[in-house]
Amino acid sequence: MSAPNLEITVQPTDGTHLFYLPIAAKASGESEFVKIVMRLRLKNPTNADLTLKKIEFSYPNSNHADSVMQGVKIAVDPQGDADPNDGVIKAGTTATWSNGVVDLDVSEEGENSIRNEVYLPTPAPSSIKIKVYCNGFTEPKIVSMDMAAYTDPTGFGPLRLPISKIDLDQGEYLVTSAKHWANGGANGTQVYAHDIGVQARVNGEWTSLHDGVTKSNNSDYRIWGKPLRAVADGVVEECEDHYENNAFPGAERPEGTPGSGNFMKIRHGNITVIYAHLQKNSIPDVLKQPNATVSRGDLIGRAGNSGRSDAPHLHLEGRDTDTNTLRGLPFTWASVLERSKIQADQSGPWVNLTADGICQDKVAVNPGWRFGPVGNKFSELEAAEIVAEVFGGVSKGGDGFYIVNGKLHKVPPRSPKWNLLNAIVSLTENARDPVKVAEIGKKIEQLGAEIAGNR
C-alpha cells in the first residue's frame, strides 16, 4: 500500500508558514540556531485503525540533515495518557503529537527521557516536509510547508523580559534556557516555555541563593518576591492569587492547588502569556477587575513558589490566543551570555537580543543591551547605564527636555548627551532591523566615548 489516509493539521503556523523560533548564540562569535517545535493533529477518517511507525522532518533545498523523531508518543483527544509504545489511532478518532520530551521506557515505572526538539544552525531552512509513517504502508503521509521566523508575537513587536534591571541587585542575572522539562501535555504548549530563576556569582560559583542561607526557606532564593512585569501591553484574561504558597522549597503543594499555582494570564496582541507560580496575594487589585489592561513593564505580581513548583521561580509560557497552541517567546531589549564567560566587571562577549529566543544552553540573561568595547574609558557600557548617565546628568550638562506624546523635545543647548538619549530611544523603534540596530549601536558607542572622554 502507498501512504496512509491521515488528515494532518500543523501548529504553530500563520496558515501558510510553519513558524520556527530564532535562537540567540550563547556568546558573540558563536553559532545562532533556530528551534523547530510543532504540534500535529492526526485525524484517522477511515474505518480501520492506524498505527504510527515513525515521524521525520526533511528540509528541501538546504544542507540540513533530516530530523528523525524518537518514540511515537501520542494522546487520543480529548484527554488520555500516551505510552511510548502506543501509536494506535483508532478508526474515526484524532490523536495529538508534539516533538518535545519523550519517555522511551515502556514500563510504568521506568524512565528514559530524550528530547525531540529540533535545533538547526542558521541559516534556517526555507521549507519543511513532515513525514508520518504508519505500519503496513510503504510511503509516508507528507505535509509540505514554507517556514518563517516567529519574531512578532504581539502584532507590535517582540517581548520584553518579565523582570526589570531595576529589580535586580548588583551582579544578579536572570538564568534560563530554551529547554523546558515538560511538554505541557500532548498539546505541547510548554515545549517553548521557560522556567526562570535569578542567580549571582559568589566566590566564583553561580548560585540562586542569598549569602549564608541553606535552601530551607522560600526567601533564601534570590528570585523570591522579585517584581514581575508585563512583557508587552495587554489585557488580563484570567488570574488567581489566593492559593497558599508552598511552605518551603520541595514541600508538597497544598491540597486543591492547581499546577500553575497563583498565576496571571494576559493577552498580549496575538499571544497569551501565562506567568505561573506567583506569590499569594501579590497581584495588584486593579488587575483583578474584568478586562483589566496592562502596559509593558507594569507590575503584575511577585515571583513565588506556588503550585507544582519545587523552588521559587517564574514559569513563562506563550500560546496563540485564538487556537491555544504553542508559541515561542522572542525577546528584545535584553542580552545573553554563557555564565562562564562573564568577567568580574560584568563584561564579556554579550549577545544583544532583538527578536530572539533564549539559548538552548543555560545562560545569564541581562535586561538591557550591552555595547562595547570602545576605547579604554568606555567599555562594555550597558544601555541601562547609559540612560542613567544621561538622565543623571541632565541638570549638570544643561540637557533639559520634556516629552509630548512619547517624543523628546529639547530645551537648548543641545549636547552629546542629548544626542545619546535620542539614539537610545530610537533603538526600540528599530529593534527588528539589524542593520539599523548596528548603525544606532555604533552611534551610541561613539557618543558614549565622547562623553567619557570629556569627564
GIUR-V911930 format. One record per run of one state. SS is the DSSP state (hx for helix, st for strand, lp for the rest). FROM is the first residue (numbers start at 0). LEN is the number of residues. Records with the same first field share a line. If there is no record, write none. Layout:
BEGIN
SS: FROM-LEN / FROM-LEN
END
This chain:
BEGIN
lp: 0-5 / 11-1 / 13-3 / 23-9 / 36-2 / 44-5 / 58-8 / 68-6 / 76-11 / 89-4 / 98-2 / 103-9 / 115-2 / 121-5 / 134-6 / 149-9 / 159-5 / 167-4 / 176-17 / 202-2 / 207-1 / 209-8 / 221-5 / 229-4 / 240-21 / 268-2 / 278-6 / 288-4 / 294-4 / 304-8 / 320-5 / 327-3 / 331-2 / 337-1 / 341-9 / 353-2 / 357-5 / 367-2 / 371-2 / 374-3 / 378-2 / 392-1 / 397-2 / 404-2 / 411-4 / 429-4 / 453-2
st: 5-6 / 12-1 / 16-7 / 32-4 / 38-6 / 49-9 / 66-2 / 74-2 / 87-2 / 93-5 / 100-3 / 112-3 / 117-4 / 126-8 / 140-9 / 158-1 / 171-5 / 193-9 / 204-3 / 208-1 / 220-1 / 226-3 / 233-7 / 261-7 / 270-8 / 292-2 / 298-6 / 312-8 / 325-2 / 330-1 / 333-4 / 350-3 / 355-2 / 362-5 / 369-2 / 373-1 / 377-1 / 380-2 / 399-5 / 406-5
hx: 164-3 / 217-3 / 284-4 / 338-3 / 382-10 / 393-4 / 415-14 / 433-20
END
